[in-house]
Amino acid sequence: MSRQTFDLTILGSSSATPTATRNPTSQLLNIAERFFLIDCGEATQIQLRRFKCKFQKIDHIFISHLHGDHFLGLPGLLASMHLLGRKQELCIYAPAALEEIISLINSQSDTMLNYPIRFIHTDDKGLNKLYEDQKVEVFSFPLKHRIKTTGFLFREKPAMRNIDKFKLEKHHVSLAEIHKLKMGEDAIADDGRIIPNAELTTDPLPPRSYAYCSDTLFHEEMADFIQHVDLLYHESTFLEDKKDRAKVTFHSTAMQAATMARLAHAKQLVLGHFSARYGELDDFLTEASGIFPQVELATEGKKISL
């Protein structure tokens, strides 16, 4: 049974400063050919080109908070979209102040974009639905950082039930009943008999989900918002021997990220937002896997498919 696309591409995985091999945070999520850009650190548009991502297909950008390593790539990306002839609306989900920042940059540079931007202001209180269509819904939830910060939860909507056409013929059920069957209702055969839905359909594949936990202090309550996600990205700026530094800066360690994955009953964990003090990252995997074995690193260009 074929499934629609659900791919995450890592564009940047460094924390406050880039390194020779790591850029500031950014990710591209493709769910059923809906392209969601998550955070937009410096060099994001370069990374999109490097990994052959068609950024004019991006219609939704989510910014977790207004520290520079999470949004300073945005003005350049918006300008490139303009110069390349974009016309369709772009939606940006972010703290309210970002609208002021972008407006100021455009006014001071005398820039008039060819396309409209719609800003949707995020709220760091509770679970809030930001976007929905027939395939996907996206929520924000609060994180604990030095400034207002949100995580993002992306969920596929449940698919309709699968029709067994052989059984339709066997029970003399007309094609007019298919929509009801897909919605889970029973069918009426040509002779008036009621045929239970389970006789004519099979269960769809379960919907998939992705949670993005940007900069945050470890706090157990966050697990309530991301229970049973298929894929969890959690920042892990430091190793455990720097946990005091993590606490002071409102960040997390690899061990704390793994603990959150376990608390949330996630299926898979991705670590990222690594401090520039670390060259090699193997110790992050070692530290996290002792608590949560299904873990990997968010390295540049990695594509994770669910």
N, C-alpha and C positions, 0 to 999 in steps of 0.2 A: 504494500500500500504506500503510494508516494505521499510525501509531506511537503508543505510549503516551506520556504526558506526561513531559517532562524540562525543567522550567522553574526558573530561578534568579531570585529577586527580591532586589534590594539594598535593605536596610532602613536601613543606616548605613554610612558610609565614612570617618568621621573617625578620627584617632588618639587620643591621650590625652585631649584636650579637644574638646568639640563646638564648632561655629561656628553662625552664624545660619542656615546652609543645609546643614550636615552634622552628623549624629549619630554617636555611637560605633558600633563595628563590630557588625553583625548581618546575617544573610542567611537567607532561607527557600528551601529546595530541595524541589521537588515532583517525585518520580519515581514514575510510575504511581499517583498519588494517595496515596503515602506522603509525609508532610510532615516534613521534617527542619529544625529550627532550628539554625543554626550561629552560635555566639557570641550573646551577649545583653547588649550594652551598654545604658546608660541610654536610656530612651525607646523601647526595642524594642516594648513592647506598644502604645504610641501609634502607632508606624510600622505595625504590623500592622493596626491599625484604619484608619489613613490610607489604606493601599493595599488595603483590603478583603480582607485575608487572614483566613481563619477559623481563629483560633489554637487553638480547641478540637479541631481535627483534628490538631494537632501531638502526636505520641506519642513523639518522640525529639528530645532536645536535646544538642548537642555543644558543649562548652566547651574551647577550645584551651589556655587557661592562666588563671591567677588574677590578672592585672592587671585593675584595676577597669573599664577601658573595654571589657572583653570579657565581664564577667559581672554587673555591678552592676544591670542591668535584670532579672535573674532573680528575686530575691525578690518584686518587685512583680508580675511575670507569674504566678508560682506562686499568689500570693494572689488575683489576678483570676480565674484558672482555678477556684479554690475557690469564690469568691463567685458565679460564674456557673454553679455546679452540676456541675462536672466529676466524673465517677465512675471513668472508666477509668484504668488505670495509665499513668504517665509515666516514661520511662526517660531518665536523665541520664548522659551519658558525659563524665567530667571527672576532673581530678586528685583524689586521695582527700580532700584537705583541704576541698573544696567541700561534701562531705557534712556535715562538722563545722560549717561556716559556716551552712549552711541549717538544720541542727538547732538551733544556738544561737539564730538569729533566731526560729525558731518557738517555742522554749521560753521565751525572754525576752518574747515578745509573747503568750504563752499561746494559740498558734495550733495548731489540730488540723485538718489538711486533710481534705477529704471523700474524697480519692482517694489511692491509694498511689504513692509514688515509689520507683523502683528505681535505685540508683546503680551504675554500672559504672565502675570506676576505670581511668583510662588510664595507659599505660606509655610513657615516652619513649625506649624502647630498641627499635629495629627496627620492622618492619611487623607490626601486630597486627590481627587481625580482631575488630571490635567488634559487628557486627550482620549478620544474614543472614536473608533469607526467600526465597520462590520467585522473586522478581523482582530483588532488590537485595542487594549486599553492601557493607559499609562497613569501612574500615581506618583505623587511625591510623599516623602515622610521625613520627619525631623532627625537630624544628626546633632551631635554635640561638638561644636568647634568654637573657635574664638569669635567668629561672627556668624550670622544666620546662615545656615547650611542645610540643604536637603539632599536626601538620597532619592533614587528613582526606581520604581518597580514597573517592569514591562510584562504584560500578560497577554498571551493569545486568548481569544475567546473560544469557548468550546465549539468544536465542529458539529455539524449535523450528523445524524446517524447514517450508516451506509446501507444502501438498498441491495437486497439479494434478488436480482431480476429473475433468476430461475424459480425462486419461490413465489414471486408475483404470478408467474404463469401457472405454476402448480396449483395455487389457491384461487386462480381466476380473479385476481385483483387488477383493476384498471390502472393505467398510468396516471389518471386524475387523482389517485390517492397518494401519489409519491410525496407531495409536499407535506401532507399530514404525517406520513411515516418518518420523514426526515426530522420533523419536529418532536418525534417521540410518541405520537398518538397512534391508536389502533386504526386498522383499515376495515372498510366494508367491501366484502367480495361481491361479484356480480349477482350472486343469488341471495344477497342480503345477510350472509353470515358475517359476524364480527371476527376478524383475524387479529390476534394479539400482535403488537408491534414486534415483540421479540421473535416471533415466527418468521418475520419478513426482513429484519434488519440485523446489523451487527454494530457493536459499539465503535464509535470513532476513536482514533488515537487520542490520548490525553493531551490537553493543552500544555504548552511549555511556558516557562517564566524566567525572567532575569532580573536580579536586584543589583543595583549599583550603589555602593556605599563609599562615598567620597570621604574627604577629610573628617575624622571624627575621633573623639575620645571613646574608649570602649565603655559601653553601658548595656547591661543585659536587656533592658526594656526594648531596645531596637529590634531584637529578635521577633517580637510580636508582629511587626509589620512585614516580615519577609519569610514567614513560615513555609517550609516545603518548596522553596524555589529550586528550580533545576540547576541554575547557575548563579553563583554569588561572587561578585567582585567586591573585595574589601581592601581598603588601603592598609598597607603594612610598612609604614615609613621607617621603622626601626626594628632591630632584633631585641630580644628580651633583656639583654644586658643594658639596654638603654631605655628601659621601661619608665624610669623616673623622668628622662628627657621627653618621652612620649606624653606623659601625663602633663608636664608643664606646657608643652606646645599643643595640647589637645589633639594628639595623634594616637595611632595604635601600633602595636608590635605584630609580628607574624604569628606569634603564639595567641595573641588576643583575637586576631582575625580568624584563626582556626577554631578558637573557642566559640566565636559568634556563629560560624558555620555549623558547628555541632549543636548549639542551642536552637538554631533555626531549622535543624533537620534538612539542610541543603544537600543536594546531590553532588555538587561539584563546587570547588572554591578556586578563585583566581586572585593571586596577590599582586599588588601594584603600589605605585606612588613611593618608590624606593628613594631614600635619602641619597644624595650625591656622594656621601662619605663611603658608600659601599661600591666597590668595583665588581667583584664577583657576587652572585646572588644565591649560590647553592645553599648557604646556611639558612636562607629564608625557607626553602623547601624542607630542609632537615628539621628545622624548629617547628614548622606548622604540621608536617606529616605525622609527627608523634601524637597529635591530638585529632587531626582530621586527614586521613590518608588520601582522599580524592582532591589533591591540590596541585596547581601548576602556577607558573609565573606569567605575568602579563608582559611579555617581551614584544618589542616593536615588530609589527607585521604579522604577529600570530593571529590566525583565524580559528575561532572555536565554533563548531557547528553542533547544534542540538537536534 
